[in-house]
């Protein structure tokens, strides 16, 4: 039986709302922060970092509140796989990025820890409230650590890329504070509405098509919520700032585990047997290992690694389709 038109419309409306909501929220909030004299470095590591992960956050909380934890955990794992196998791979094919030593020394070890935390948290089949609070606390601590250890120079490059991205998407921040505030509020509203529609529409399609909530979370929902990262990273790569694209992907994967999984677990119940996620966890571990080894040993993600990850992602989606 084909999915109903209502479910499809809700899904598409949710995706569009999430995309523009994230763009407007980041642009408006960053503009407001600048108008109050907050340093670009702080804006980049807080407003932009959290803002680009806001679709995953809203969808995760919405799924948790609706007691659809399978969508929430599927969204986190699927988004992280898509960030590496799709976004990073495409950016590396456009132009092999140079990886700053700071990312290798500072972010990559945290990425490994965050990735390893996912199967460890699911060994007992669910994410407890204590574990969720611990993840959220870790997200705050990580943000503070990033601010303390970051260099001013990287913020200047980030500012240029953010400006290029805004011009390319036609979403430059408005000049007055009132317009910035309106843009921020509208963006937040679109995120909330989009998250609701996406979860409801995806759940409806899953039921009609005989797909599990987990599967739809790993595929359609995960790809949809990764659109802001895809747009930002591709624009950065085209502008010759591949290192920003790498940092965006690595940072997003860390925040997805610490912030999104933590918030989702606190909002509702996440209960998924780890045996149902074997393929997904293996794919996530493999993608993370390929990218991390390339960054640590060669200080770049070359076209060979990009092709391997992209083909691996296509194979992963094909395997999920066959399994369904």
N, C-alpha and C positions, 0 to 999 in steps of 0.2 A: 504494500500500500504506500503510495507516495505521500510525503509530508504535506500537511495542510498549508494553504497559502498564508494563513495567519501566522503560523510558526516561522515560515520562511521570511515573511515581512518583518516579524519581530527580530529575527536573527540579523538580517541585513541592517535594519534600523539601529540595532544595538551596536553593530560594528562601526557604522558611520558615526554614531553619536560618541562612541569611545574615542575614535580617532581625532575628531575635531575637538572634543572635550579636553583631551590631553594636550593638544596643541595650544588651545586658548588658555587653559589653566597655567601651563608653563610660561607662555608668553606674558600673560597678565601678571602673574605672581612675580616673575623675574623682573618685570618692569617696575612694579610697586617696590620691590626690594631695592632696586637701584635708586629709585627716587628718594628713598629714605637713607641713602648713603651706605647701604650694606655692600661689602666688598664683593667683587665678581667671583672671587674664589669661593666664598661662602655660598653664594647663589648657585654656582655650578655644582657644588658638592651636596647641596640640600634640595633646593627648589627644583632644579633640573633633574637631579638623580632620582628623587622621589616622584617627580612629575611624570617622567617617561615610564615609570613602573605603575602609575596610577590606574591604567586599565586593568592590569592583573590584580591590583589591590581591591578595586571596587567589585570586580567579578568574584574574587575569592571571598570577600565579606558577604556579598549577596548570596553566593552558593552556600556558605556556612549558615547564614540566617535561615535559608530555606531547607536546611538539613540535607544538602546535596554535596557532602564532603568529597565525593568521588570526582565531581567536576572541579572542585577547588584544587585537589592534589594533582589531578590530571592537567590542569591549567599551569601549575607551577613547573611540573616536570616537562610537559610539552613545550612550554615557552622557552625553557632553558635549552632544550634540544634544538628548537627552531632558531634560537639566537646564534648557536654555534654552527649547525648544519645548513642553515639557510642564510641568515644575515651576515655572519662573519665570512662564510664561504663566498657569497656574492661580492662582498666588499673586497676580499682578497683577489678575486678574479678581475675586478675592475682595476685594482692597483695594489700590489703586495705591500702591506703596511710595515713600517718600521716600528718595533715595539720598544718603548722607553724602558730603561733598566728599572725604573721605579715601579712599573707595573709588574715586572717579573719578580722583584724582591718583595713588594708589598701586597699586591692584589692576588697574584696567582696562588700563593699558599692559602689565602683565605678562600679562594674559589674552590680549591681542593677540599678544604674542611667543610665548606657549605654543601658541596656535592656529596661528600661522604656522610653528612648528617642526615640526608633524606632517607636512605635505606635503614640507617640506625634508628631513626625515629619511628619507622614503620615496622620494626621487628615484632612488636606486640600487636600490630594491626590498627593502631590509632595514634593520634597526636593528642596528648593530654593537655589540660589547661596549664599545668606547670611548665611543660615543654614549650607551649605556645608563648607564654610570658617570657621564658628564657630566650626564645628566638627574637622576640621584639626588643628585649633588653640588649641583645647582641647587635641588633640593627642600629640602635641608638649609639652604642659604644663604638661600633665600626665607623659610623658617620663622624663622631667626635675625633676618632683617631685619624681619619682621612683629612679632616680640616687641619689638625695639628701638624701632620707630617707632609702635607702637600706643598709644592713649590709655587711661588707666585707666577713663574713663567708659564706653566701649563695653563693657568687660568686665562692668560692673555690669548692663547691660541683658542681655547674653548669659547671665548667671547667672540672671536672672529667667525668661528664655525657656526655658533648660534645665530649670528647675524646673517650669514649666508643661508642657513636653513630657513630662517624666517622669510627672507626675500624670495627664496625659491618656492615656498609654499604660499606666499601672499599673506603671511600671518605675522607681520612685524608688530611689535608691541605698540599700542596707542601711546600718544605723547602725554596726555593729561592723566592725573591720578584717578579721577572719577571714571574715565574710560577704562583704565587699567583694572579698577575694582570691578566694573561691570563685566569686563572680559573674563576676569577670574571667577566671578560668581556664575556666569553663564557656562564657562568651561566645567566647573564643578557640577553644576546641574546636569549638563549633558553626560558627564561621566556616571552620575548616579542613575539617571534614566537609562542610559545605554547599557550599563551593567545589568540592570533588572531585565531589560528586553532581551539581552544576549543570553542570559541564563534561562529565562522562560522559553524563548524560542528554541534554543539548543536542546533543552530537556524535552520539549514537544517533538522535535525531529527525531531525537534518540529513541523515544518510546515508539513512535510510528514505524521507524526504520528497523527496530529491533536492536539498536546499538545501546551499549551501556553508557551511563553518564561519564564514566571514566574515559571511554574511548572518544566521546565527543569533546571532552575537556582537553585531551592530549592533542587532538587534531584541529578541529574548526575553531574552538574557543582559544586555544593556545596561539594559533597563527593570527587570529584576529586581534588579540590583545598585544601582539608583538609588532603591530603596524607602526606605532610611533618610533620604536627602536629601529625598525627597518628604514623608515624615511630619514631619520636623523643620521644613521650610519652610512647609508648610501650617499647622501649629500656630502657628508664629511669625506668619504672616499673619493668622490668625483672632484672635490675641491683640493685634493692632495693631502688631506689630513687623516690618513689612515690610522694613525695612532689614536686619534679621538674615537674612531669607530671601534677599535679594539677595546679601549677603555670603557666605552659605552656598553659593549656586549658583556665584558667581564663584570663590570659593576652591576648591570642588570641581573645577571645570573646570581650574584651574591645577594642582592636585595630581594629577589624572588623567593629565595629560601628563607632568609632571616625575617624580612618584613611581611611578605605576602602570605607565606605559610603560617607564620606566627599569628597574624591578624585573622586569617581564615579559621585557624584552630581555636582562637579565642571567641570568635563570633558564633561558631557552631560546632558540630561534631564532625570530625574527619576520621572515618573508619574505613580502611581499605586493607585487605590482606596483602601482604607483600608478595605473595605468590601470584597475584593478579597483575603485578607490575614488573615482572622479570625482564621482559623484552625492553620496556621503557627504561628501566634502570641500567641495563647493559648498554643501551644506546647512549644514554646520558654520560655514563662513565667513559665509554670509548671516545665520544666527541670531545669531552673535557680533556682526556689524556692526549689526544692528537694535537689539539690546540695548545695545551700547556707545554708539551715537549717542544713543539716548534718554536714557541715564544721564548722558552728558557734556553734552548741550545743555539738557535739561529737568529734570535731577536726579530723574527718576522713570521708571518703566516704566508707561505708561498702558494703558487698556483697548484702544485702537486697536492698539498694538504687541503687546499680549497676544493679541488675536484673530488678527492676522497671523501671529505665531509659532506659535500653536496650529494654525491651518489649514495653515500650512506644514509642521508636523510630521505632521499627518494625511496631507497630500499626499505627503510624503517616504516614509512607511510604505506608502502605496498604490502609489507608483512602484516601491518595492522589491519589493512583492508581485507586481506585473505583470512586473517584470524576471525574477523567479524562475521 
